[in-house]
């Protein structure tokens, strides 16, 4: 740290208690180990299938590739977080690596949220608004531009974490933390903190969540009216999986981040130990995503079963897939409810 006087400030008891809580560290470490193994194995196979075995590259497939890449980025940095937890919150890999770890962690969460929202919007246009984006070339160009935009948006909002030294030396425990202690002067004032939190909570979480819920409600509404019960059931189950990821993985972290920051800035209290646990939950989505692909796309499922040398789908299903290569998520150039639902 450049300013020794700021580092000399006495740490409050709540924060010190968090550093001394070995149970929380062990739980978080165990979650990260499981997530890392599932993430790297599942998403490596998914990326191979999406890039080389799934065709054509529909907008939703492009969004899935983007989602898989963000998951793999998280999987490559999680081992550093595991080491940090096992060393008792003592960061020994330098300030630059601390920034990389923190930015990748949050970029994965918010790019995953935006990618899932983009997938739901593409599916919404394909089923509810089938006359829009009818040309595949136009839709693919839109999907690529959307992926670039979401990355630029996330990195712009997370810029304070990219520019600030996120390490902090705690004299009382003789450890150097990474992102566990943020100085109030990381941002110039309360207005800047409010803008930072607004960007993370409202723009990157709440608005995409509302859009996703809206899209899936309308998708299910259309399918209920025009599909048989079996096809409708598949749509409902898949929508529930996506919404479960939002509610279980993303909502606790974002709500607790907002609550912790407000109580810290205005009431000098801490909810950080709960936020730390919720942060570990947020990365679980990276090992759930491959299951979403598996249940959502018969083409993806068929290719995976072929790789694993399992029994392939029935002849009728295979012929149907060859005729209709797009997944559940993919929009259609023209809308036929029965045809569209057959791919669930």
C-alpha positions as CSV (number, residue, x, y, z in Angstrom):
1,X,0.0,0.0,0.0
2,X,1.2,3.5,-0.8
3,X,-0.4,5.2,2.1
4,X,0.8,3.6,5.4
5,X,-1.4,5.8,7.5
6,X,-4.5,4.4,5.9
7,X,-3.2,0.9,6.4
8,X,-2.7,1.7,10.0
9,X,-6.3,2.3,10.7
10,X,-7.6,-0.2,13.3
11,X,-9.8,-2.9,11.8
12,X,-13.2,-3.4,13.3
13,X,-14.2,-6.5,15.2
14,X,-16.7,-7.7,12.7
15,X,-14.2,-7.8,9.9
16,X,-11.6,-9.5,12.1
17,X,-14.2,-12.1,13.2
18,X,-14.7,-12.9,9.5
19,X,-11.0,-13.5,9.0
20,X,-11.0,-15.8,12.1
21,X,-14.0,-17.8,11.0
22,X,-12.4,-21.0,9.8
23,X,-15.7,-22.7,9.1
24,X,-16.7,-20.2,6.5
25,X,-13.3,-20.4,4.8
26,X,-13.5,-24.2,4.7
27,X,-17.1,-24.1,3.3
28,X,-16.2,-21.6,0.7
29,X,-13.0,-23.5,-0.3
30,X,-15.0,-26.8,-0.6
31,X,-17.5,-25.1,-2.9
32,X,-14.8,-23.6,-5.0
33,X,-13.0,-27.0,-5.4
34,X,-16.2,-28.7,-6.5
35,X,-17.1,-25.8,-8.9
36,X,-13.7,-25.7,-10.4
37,X,-13.7,-29.5,-11.3
38,X,-17.3,-29.4,-12.6
39,X,-16.7,-26.1,-14.4
40,X,-13.5,-27.1,-16.3
41,X,-14.7,-30.6,-17.3
42,X,-18.3,-29.7,-18.2
43,X,-17.6,-26.4,-20.0
44,X,-14.6,-27.8,-22.0
45,X,-16.9,-30.5,-23.5
46,X,-19.6,-27.9,-24.0
47,X,-17.3,-25.5,-25.8
48,X,-16.0,-28.3,-28.1
49,X,-19.6,-29.3,-29.0
50,X,-20.8,-25.8,-29.5
51,X,-17.8,-24.8,-31.7
52,X,-17.2,-27.8,-33.7
53,X,-20.2,-30.2,-33.6
54,X,-23.2,-27.8,-33.5
55,X,-24.4,-26.3,-36.7
56,X,-25.7,-23.9,-37.9
57,X,-24.4,-21.2,-35.5
58,X,-27.7,-19.6,-34.6
59,X,-27.8,-16.5,-32.4
60,X,-28.6,-18.6,-29.3
61,X,-25.6,-20.9,-30.1
62,X,-23.4,-17.8,-30.3
63,X,-24.7,-16.6,-26.9
64,X,-24.1,-20.1,-25.5
65,X,-20.5,-20.0,-26.8
66,X,-20.1,-16.6,-25.1
67,X,-21.5,-18.0,-21.9
68,X,-19.2,-21.1,-22.0
69,X,-16.1,-18.9,-22.5
70,X,-17.0,-16.8,-19.5
71,X,-17.5,-19.9,-17.4
72,X,-14.1,-21.3,-18.5
73,X,-12.4,-18.0,-17.6
74,X,-13.8,-18.3,-14.1
75,X,-12.7,-21.9,-13.8
76,X,-9.1,-20.9,-14.6
77,X,-8.9,-18.3,-11.8
78,X,-10.8,-20.1,-9.1
79,X,-7.8,-22.2,-8.0
80,X,-6.1,-18.9,-6.9
81,X,-9.2,-18.1,-4.8
82,X,-9.0,-21.6,-3.2
83,X,-5.3,-21.0,-2.3
84,X,-6.2,-17.6,-0.8
85,X,-9.0,-19.1,1.3
86,X,-6.7,-22.0,2.5
87,X,-4.0,-19.5,3.5
88,X,-6.3,-17.8,5.9
89,X,-7.3,-14.8,3.6
90,X,-3.6,-14.1,3.0
91,X,-3.0,-13.0,-0.6
92,X,0.6,-13.6,-1.8
93,X,0.3,-13.2,-5.6
94,X,0.5,-9.5,-6.1
95,X,-1.9,-6.6,-6.7
96,X,-2.2,-7.2,-10.4
97,X,-3.4,-10.8,-10.0
98,X,-5.8,-9.8,-7.3
99,X,-7.4,-7.3,-9.7
100,X,-7.6,-10.0,-12.5
101,X,-9.2,-12.5,-10.1
102,X,-11.8,-10.0,-8.9
103,X,-12.7,-8.6,-12.3
104,X,-13.0,-12.1,-13.9
105,X,-15.2,-13.3,-10.9
106,X,-17.7,-10.4,-11.3
107,X,-17.4,-10.3,-15.1
108,X,-18.4,-14.0,-15.2
109,X,-21.5,-13.4,-13.1
110,X,-22.7,-10.4,-15.0
111,X,-21.8,-11.7,-18.5
112,X,-23.6,-14.9,-17.6
113,X,-26.7,-12.9,-16.6
114,X,-26.6,-10.8,-19.8
115,X,-26.0,-13.9,-21.9
116,X,-29.0,-15.8,-20.4
117,X,-31.1,-12.7,-20.9
118,X,-30.0,-12.5,-24.6
119,X,-30.9,-16.2,-25.1
120,X,-34.3,-15.6,-23.6
121,X,-34.9,-12.6,-25.8
122,X,-33.8,-14.4,-28.9
123,X,-36.2,-17.3,-28.0
124,X,-38.9,-14.7,-27.3
125,X,-38.5,-13.2,-30.8
126,X,-38.5,-16.6,-32.4
127,X,-41.8,-17.7,-30.7
128,X,-43.7,-14.6,-29.8
129,X,-42.5,-12.2,-32.5
130,X,-41.5,-14.6,-35.3
131,X,-41.6,-11.9,-38.0
132,X,-38.6,-10.0,-36.6
133,X,-35.0,-10.8,-37.4
134,X,-36.1,-13.3,-40.0
135,X,-32.8,-13.3,-41.9
136,X,-30.2,-15.6,-40.2
137,X,-27.3,-13.4,-41.3
138,X,-29.0,-10.4,-39.7
139,X,-29.6,-12.3,-36.5
140,X,-26.1,-13.7,-36.3
141,X,-24.6,-10.2,-36.8
142,X,-26.9,-8.9,-34.0
143,X,-25.8,-11.7,-31.7
144,X,-22.1,-11.1,-32.2
145,X,-22.6,-7.3,-31.7
146,X,-24.7,-8.1,-28.5
147,X,-21.8,-10.2,-27.1
148,X,-19.3,-7.4,-27.7
149,X,-21.7,-4.8,-26.2
150,X,-22.3,-6.9,-23.0
151,X,-18.6,-7.3,-22.4
152,X,-17.9,-3.6,-22.9
153,X,-20.8,-2.7,-20.6
154,X,-19.7,-5.1,-17.9
155,X,-16.0,-3.9,-18.0
156,X,-17.1,-0.3,-18.0
157,X,-19.2,-0.7,-14.9
158,X,-16.5,-2.7,-13.2
159,X,-13.8,-0.2,-14.1
160,X,-13.3,0.9,-10.4
161,X,-12.3,-2.7,-9.6
162,X,-9.8,-2.6,-12.6
163,X,-8.1,0.6,-11.5
164,X,-7.9,0.2,-7.7
165,X,-5.4,-1.6,-5.6
166,X,-7.7,-4.2,-4.1
167,X,-5.2,-5.7,-1.6
168,X,-5.1,-4.5,2.0
169,X,-2.7,-5.3,4.8
170,X,-4.4,-6.1,8.1
171,X,-1.9,-5.5,10.9
172,X,-4.0,-7.3,13.5
173,X,-3.7,-10.6,11.7
174,X,-0.5,-10.0,9.7
175,X,-2.3,-10.9,6.4
176,X,-2.8,-9.1,3.1
177,X,-6.4,-9.5,1.8
178,X,-7.7,-9.5,-1.7
179,X,-11.0,-7.7,-2.2
180,X,-12.1,-8.6,1.3
181,X,-11.4,-5.0,2.5
182,X,-12.4,-2.1,0.3
183,X,-11.4,1.4,1.3
184,X,-14.1,4.0,1.3
185,X,-11.8,6.2,-0.8
186,X,-11.8,3.7,-3.6
187,X,-14.3,6.0,-5.1
188,X,-14.3,9.8,-4.6
189,X,-17.6,10.1,-2.7
190,X,-21.0,8.6,-1.8
191,X,-22.5,9.7,-5.1
192,X,-19.8,7.6,-7.0
193,X,-20.5,4.7,-4.7
194,X,-24.2,5.0,-5.4
195,X,-23.5,5.0,-9.2
196,X,-21.2,2.0,-8.9
197,X,-23.9,0.0,-6.9
198,X,-26.6,1.2,-9.3
199,X,-24.7,0.0,-12.3
200,X,-24.1,-3.4,-10.7
201,X,-27.5,-4.0,-9.1
202,X,-29.9,-2.3,-11.4
203,X,-28.3,-2.4,-14.8
204,X,-26.4,-5.7,-14.6
205,X,-28.8,-7.7,-12.5
206,X,-32.4,-6.4,-11.9
207,X,-33.2,-5.2,-15.4
208,X,-31.9,-8.4,-17.1
209,X,-33.8,-10.5,-14.5
210,X,-37.0,-8.6,-15.3
211,X,-36.5,-9.0,-19.1
212,X,-35.8,-12.7,-18.7
213,X,-38.9,-13.3,-16.6
214,X,-41.0,-11.3,-19.1
215,X,-39.7,-13.3,-22.0
216,X,-40.2,-16.7,-20.5
217,X,-43.7,-15.9,-19.2
218,X,-44.7,-14.9,-22.7
219,X,-43.0,-17.9,-24.2
220,X,-44.9,-20.2,-21.9
221,X,-48.1,-18.3,-22.5
222,X,-47.8,-18.9,-26.3
223,X,-46.9,-22.5,-25.9
224,X,-49.7,-23.2,-23.5
225,X,-52.1,-21.9,-26.1
226,X,-50.6,-23.7,-29.1
227,X,-48.7,-26.8,-27.9
228,X,-49.5,-30.1,-26.4
229,X,-48.9,-30.8,-22.7
230,X,-45.7,-32.7,-23.3
231,X,-44.1,-29.9,-25.3
232,X,-45.5,-27.3,-22.8
233,X,-43.9,-29.3,-19.9
234,X,-40.5,-29.1,-21.5
235,X,-40.7,-25.4,-22.0
236,X,-41.8,-24.9,-18.4
237,X,-39.0,-27.0,-17.0
238,X,-36.4,-25.2,-19.0
239,X,-37.7,-21.8,-18.0
240,X,-37.6,-23.0,-14.3
241,X,-34.0,-24.0,-14.6
242,X,-32.9,-20.6,-16.0
243,X,-35.0,-18.7,-13.4
244,X,-33.5,-21.0,-10.7
245,X,-30.0,-19.9,-11.7
246,X,-31.0,-16.3,-11.4
247,X,-32.8,-16.7,-8.0
248,X,-30.3,-19.2,-6.4
249,X,-27.0,-18.1,-7.8
250,X,-27.3,-14.4,-8.7
251,X,-30.0,-12.8,-6.5
252,X,-28.5,-13.5,-3.0
253,X,-25.1,-12.1,-4.0
254,X,-26.4,-8.9,-5.6
255,X,-29.0,-8.2,-2.8
256,X,-26.4,-8.8,-0.1
257,X,-23.8,-6.7,-1.9
258,X,-26.2,-3.8,-1.9
259,X,-27.3,-4.4,1.7
260,X,-23.8,-4.8,3.0
261,X,-22.5,-1.6,1.3
262,X,-25.4,0.5,2.6
263,X,-25.1,-0.8,6.2
264,X,-21.3,-0.3,6.0
265,X,-21.4,3.2,4.6
266,X,-24.3,4.6,6.7
267,X,-24.5,2.4,9.8
268,X,-20.9,1.1,10.2
269,X,-22.1,-2.5,10.4
270,X,-21.1,-5.5,8.3
271,X,-22.9,-8.3,6.5
272,X,-19.7,-9.4,4.8
273,X,-19.6,-12.9,6.1
274,X,-23.0,-13.6,4.5
275,X,-22.0,-11.8,1.3
276,X,-18.9,-14.0,1.2
277,X,-21.0,-17.1,1.3
278,X,-23.3,-15.8,-1.3
279,X,-20.4,-15.0,-3.6
280,X,-19.4,-18.6,-3.6
281,X,-23.0,-19.5,-4.6
282,X,-22.8,-17.1,-7.6
283,X,-20.1,-19.2,-9.3
284,X,-22.2,-22.4,-9.1
285,X,-24.0,-21.2,-12.3
286,X,-20.8,-22.0,-14.2
287,X,-21.3,-25.7,-13.7
288,X,-25.1,-25.6,-14.2
289,X,-24.9,-24.1,-17.7
290,X,-23.8,-27.3,-19.4
291,X,-26.9,-29.0,-18.1
292,X,-29.0,-26.2,-19.5
293,X,-27.5,-26.9,-22.9
294,X,-28.1,-30.6,-22.5
295,X,-31.7,-30.4,-21.6
296,X,-32.4,-27.5,-24.0
297,X,-30.9,-28.7,-27.2
298,X,-31.5,-32.2,-28.7
299,X,-28.7,-31.5,-31.2
300,X,-26.3,-30.8,-28.3
301,X,-27.6,-33.8,-26.4
302,X,-27.2,-36.1,-29.4
303,X,-23.6,-35.0,-30.0
304,X,-22.7,-35.4,-26.4
305,X,-24.1,-38.9,-26.3
306,X,-22.1,-39.8,-29.4
307,X,-18.9,-38.6,-27.8
308,X,-19.6,-40.6,-24.6
309,X,-20.5,-43.6,-26.9
310,X,-23.9,-43.8,-25.3
311,X,-27.0,-45.0,-27.0
312,X,-28.2,-42.4,-29.5
313,X,-31.6,-41.0,-29.7
314,X,-34.3,-42.8,-31.6
315,X,-34.3,-42.7,-35.4
316,X,-37.3,-40.4,-35.5
317,X,-35.7,-37.9,-33.2
318,X,-32.4,-38.1,-35.2
319,X,-34.2,-37.4,-38.5
320,X,-36.1,-34.6,-36.9
321,X,-32.9,-33.0,-35.6
322,X,-31.2,-33.2,-39.0
323,X,-34.1,-31.4,-40.4
324,X,-34.3,-28.8,-37.6
325,X,-30.9,-28.1,-36.2
326,X,-31.8,-25.3,-33.9
327,X,-32.1,-25.7,-30.1
328,X,-34.9,-24.8,-27.8
329,X,-33.4,-21.4,-27.4
330,X,-33.0,-20.6,-31.1
331,X,-35.5,-18.3,-32.7
332,X,-37.3,-19.2,-36.0
333,X,-37.5,-17.3,-39.3
334,X,-41.1,-18.4,-39.5
335,X,-43.2,-19.6,-36.7
336,X,-45.0,-22.9,-36.6
337,X,-45.9,-23.8,-33.0
338,X,-45.9,-27.5,-33.4
339,X,-42.6,-27.5,-35.3
340,X,-41.0,-25.2,-32.9
341,X,-42.0,-27.1,-29.8
342,X,-40.7,-30.4,-31.2
343,X,-37.2,-29.3,-30.5
344,X,-37.7,-28.9,-26.7
